[in-house]
Amino acid sequence: MHESDGEDEFLSCPLGPISDAGRKMGKQTSELSQQTPSNSLLKTRLVMKPVAYPNPQEAVVIAATEFLMEETMKKFDSSHDAHHVRRVRKTALSLAHSVEPKPDLLTVELAALLHDLLDKKYVPRSASADPFSHFFPFFKDLAEKTNGEIDLIGDGRAENISRIVENVSWTNERKLKAEGGWTEWHETCIELHCVQDADRLDAIGAFGIMRCAAYSAAVDRALHVSKSDPTWGDSAIHHFHDKLLLVRDRLKTPAGRRMGDRRHQFMLEFLSAVDEEYNAKP
């Protein structure tokens, strides 16, 4: 669990920062303060403190989601485990704090925690075909756990979270763009961009190199073969050239792109070292 980072911000949509009534109250209180400047004890000020994230009810929802994630990810290999998901969650929230307008943090966090539970590499396509239907009982249970204070189905966030889960993957994005299925929502949903970038950043750089090796071992894929080898296209080293070296240019948030630059350079240095060692002569 985590606490607010102390930034002066209010919960984003759907609640909005301050109501019109609150602004009016603040204006009236400010005017009263100006009318009594000689006695500081009589000055009345309305101090609008930022709403801490997560609040107690959000913390309940996050804990339940993290538990579901941990139980599910136990079945997967170390390239797609709970540690990977926690890194994605951490990075996604960091990116969410860096962008404007501010996205809904609970949507970002829950989508990050759930993003790999229906990964087609590990679950049947029938299970991953409709994330909203799959998670509906879980979202309903969350409303009951919070006595209806957080109703993700009713406020529409459950559908948005499910849609993010469905659209995080690199492969799905390439397919949609090739088939003309990329929509305005894909282009403008900041919550999607934060989770996408966080997941892709964990696929490159130092962690990306380790995860590529881990997945290759899990599926018995060769780590390295020469380009002339007929199995080159099914090797870990080919995966760098086919996907991982392309990730940097597909990142969507400014902070994500800056992080991607550093991780991309690290991979280039790694691949250079691989070539040097493979071609080494006494």
N, C-alpha and C positions, 0 to 999 in steps of 0.2 A: 504494500500500500504506500501511498505517497501523499505529500501535502502540497498546498499551494506554494508556488515559488515566490509569492509576495508581490507580484506585479499588480499595479493598479488597473485592474480591468474588471468588468462585470460579465456575468453570464451572457453568452451570445444567444442568438435566436434559439428557441421561440419566445423566451421571456422578455428579451430586450434589457437594456441597461437601467434606465430610470424612467418611470412613468411620467406623464404630463402633470399629474397631481403632485408627484414628488418634486418636480422642477418648480412648480408654483409654490410649494411649501418652502423650498430652499430659498426662493427669491424673497418671500415674505420674512423669513427668519433673518436673512441677510440685511434687509432694510431695518428690522428691529435692532440689530446689532449696531448699525450705523447711527441710530438715533440715541444711543446711550454710550457714547465713547468715554465718558469720564469715569465710569465704574466698571471695571472689567468683570466683576462678579455678576453684574446684571446682564452682561452680554450673552445672548442666546445664539448658539450656532448649531446648524444642522450638519453633522459630519456624516457624509455618505461613504461608508467603508465598502471596499470591493467585496463581492461575495466570494468566499473561499471555495476553491475547487480541490477535491470533491467535498460536497456537504455530506452530512451523515447518511442520508438516504442514497445518494450517489455512491458512497463508499460501500453500502450493502450490495448494490447492483454490481459494482466492479469486482467485489470479492467473490460473488456467485459466478460471475463470468470467468474470472481467473481460475476458479475451481474446475469449471467445465472444461476450460482449455487444458489445464494440467492433466485431467483424467483422460482426455481424448488424445493428447500428444504423446502419452506414454506408449502408444502403439506405433509411433513413427520412429525413424532412425534419427541419429544425432544432427543431421543436416537440417531437419525440420522438427525441432523439439521445443519444449517450453522455454528454454534459454533463448532460442532464436526469437520466439514470439515476444518475450519480455524486452529484448533489444529493440524490436520493431515498435513496441508500445512506447518505450522511452524516447526513441528518435521521433516518432510521429507526434508525440506531445510537445517535444522541443520545437519541431517545425511548426506546429499549430500556434505556438506562442510567438513565432517569428513573422507570421503573415498578417496582412490586413486585407479585408476585414477579418476579425477573429472568428474562427469556426467554432462549432459546438464541441466542446472538449469531451463530453461524455460520448458523443457519436464517434469521435476520433478514437478514443480509448477502447470502446467496446468493439469497434470494427477492427482495430489492430489486434485485440485479443482473440477475435474469432476468425481472422483472415485465412488461416491455414487449416481450419478444422474440416473443410470440405475439399481439400486439395485433391485434384483428380489423379495425382500420382499414388494416392494412398486409399481413396474411397471409391466405390462404384459410381459411375456417372449418374445412375438413378438417384443416388443420395445427394449429389452436388447440383442436380438440375434446377432445383428451386430452393435457394437458401432461405427465403422468407417462410415458406411452408415448413421447412426443416426446423427452423429456430422458433417458430410461432409458439409452441408449448412453453419453451424456455422464456420467451419474452412475457408471456402471460403469467408465468410463475413469478417473474421479477416484480410485476405489478402487485401481486399478492404479498410478496415479501416486504414491500414498502407501503402496504395499506393503500395502494392506489395513488400514492404521491408521485411516483414515477411510472407513468403508463406509456411505455415506448410505442406500443401499438396504437393507442389513441392519439398520441401527439405526432405520429408519422415518422418518428425516428427509427423505429424498428424496420420499416421498409427501406429507409435510407441506409441503415447499417447493413442490411442484407444485400442491398444493391452494390454497396462498396465491396463486400466480401466477394461477390460474384465478379467484380470488375478489377480487382487488384492485379491479377496476374498479367505478366508480360505477354504470354502467348495469346491470351484473350484480347488484349489491346491490339496486337498485330492483326488478329483475325477480323476484329470489328472494323478496323480501318481499311483492310483489304476488301471487305465486303460492303463497305458503305454504311456500317452500323454504328459508327462513332457519332454521338449526339452532342447537343449543347450541354446537357448535364455532365457528360464526360469531360468537357472542356472547362466547365465553370465550378464544379463541385470541389470546394477547397478541402473538405474532409477527405474526399477520395484522394486528392493529390497528396495530402500529408501521409496517408497510410501507404499509398503506392510508392512514394519516394522513400519512405522509411524501409519498406520491404526490399526495394531494389538496392538501397545503400548497403543493406546487410548481405547482398549477393555479390558485392564487389569489395575491393580492398583486402585487408588482412583476413577479416572474418569470411569474406566471400571465397577466398582461396581455400581456407580450411573447410568451409561447407561444401565446396565443389569436390574436394578430395573425399570427404565423408560420404557424400551421396554416391560418388563413383564406387567406393568400396562396398556400399550397401547393395548396389545393383550389379556388382562385379564388372564394372566398366574400367578399361585400361586407363591409367593415369596419363601415359605419354606413349605415342607411337610417331614414327616419322610421317611426314606428309605424303610420302609415296606408298605408305601402307594402306591396303584397302579398308582397314578398320579405322582409319583416321577420323572419319565422320562420326564415329561412335566412341570417341575418346574424351577424357576430361580436358586435354589440352585444346581440342577442337571447340569445346564448349566456351572457352575464353574468347575465341575469335568469332564464333557464331552468335554469341549473346552478350557475354559479360563486358566486352570492350565497347559495346554499343549502348550500354545502360546510361552512361554519363549524359549523352545527348538526348535522352528521353526523360530526364528528371524535370519536374514541373515547378517546384518552389525555388525561389532565389537562394535560400539557405541550403536547400538540398543540392542545388547545382554546385555551390561552393564546396560542400562536403564531398560531392562526387568528383570534383577536380582532383582533390588530394588522393582519393582512393583509386581513381583511374591511373594516376601517375605511379602509385605503388604497384599496381598490377603490371604496368609496362616494365618496370624495373624487375619484377619477379620473372616475367616471361623472357626478358633479356638474359637473366641469370640461368634460366632453364636451357635456353639455346646455347649459351656459352658452355654449360656443363655437358650438354649432350654432344656437342661438337669438340669437346676438349681433346687435346693431343698431348702426349708426354713431352 
